[in-house]
Amino acid sequence: RRGRRLRRALAARPWTLWRYRELLPLVDFDGRVDLGEGGTPLVPLVGAGAPARLWLKNEAGNPTGSFKDRGMALAVTRARELGAPGVELASAGNAAISLAAYATAAGLPWRVALPADAPEAVERRCRAHGGEVLRFPGTLVEAGQRLAEQEGDFWNVSTLREPYRVEGKKTMGLELAEQFDWRLPEWIVYPTGGGTGILGMRKAFDELAAAGLLRGPRPRFVVVQMAGCAPIVRAFERGEESAEPWVAPQTRVWGLRVPRALGDFLILEALRLSGGLAVAVDEAAIAERQAETARRHGLAIGPEGAAALEAALGLVESGRIGAGERVVVFQTGHPANYGG
């Protein structure tokens, strides 16, 4: 009954993540921080994955150009509702840009910490919103440690430091279910740094099933990381329940340069329960996959999306993904965010 009511309500609602308001944890819907996030297209890649059927879930059209806007819309909305004096996080790229935009829209002070070698374009995008941008030597882990040493009592909205970014990311799963008429695809291929999206989508599918909306089996997740920074892939292949931090990560795919995921054990659990796979992609494949996708499909894809697409096509070619199976590849951000 609950599911039927929701489906009827959806017909009259705008195509943004807020159409799923009954499934989102906020008190004041009218007071939400809404820049028009969510509602991203599912683009068929005709001929790209034969004999599989391949779609790109293209998140580049979100307000700041990446899927991070979904989680940040909920995190910042709830931080303001709960009285946060300000918000902060450490990020190698897209999350910093997103926090800067959403905190500014919410009227909250904000601060981001970037690793020293993060792209200059990221710093410029953040500074345009007028908050505090810090740079520290080392990796994202070290930037997070230095951020914790700063003065003030800003709320940390880094990945899995609070629950609401997962709630925002679960809308990717809600949208997929609706876009596939409530019968989910066989595979979801996801570029994985902190892994919030996998955890969010798993939660989304649980909630939709409880409401009686889903038909058929759940998707199998594929975690995609870079060969130069693949802690989840390594742990999965070893049969481990948690992932050791990756020492000296070597990749220019900034969203996947995450040497330690706080929710590593949860990602690995979700991966195994879905009957999924974990794939590491070589750095050299990224630029050519981006160029090929632009030439063949007219799509500008970010390096993380290129990694996911490269992994998906490899699984199709090897037969791990079977003939006729439906595959959704997450294209998580626009290359322009990193100056590309």
CORPEKA-V278707 format. One record per helix or strand of 3 or more residues. SS is the DSSP state (alpha for helix, beta for strand). FROM is the first residue (numbers start at 1). TO is the last residue. Records with the same first field share a line. If there is no record, write none. Layout:
# CORPEKA-V278707
SS: FROM-TO / FROM-TO
This chain:
# CORPEKA-V278707
alpha: 2-10 / 17-23 / 29-31 / 59-61 / 68-81 / 94-106 / 120-127 / 140-148 / 164-179 / 196-210 / 231-238 / 254-256 / 264-273 / 284-297 / 303-318 / 335-338
beta: 42-44 / 53-58 / 86-90 / 109-115 / 132-136 / 187-191 / 220-226 / 277-281 / 326-331
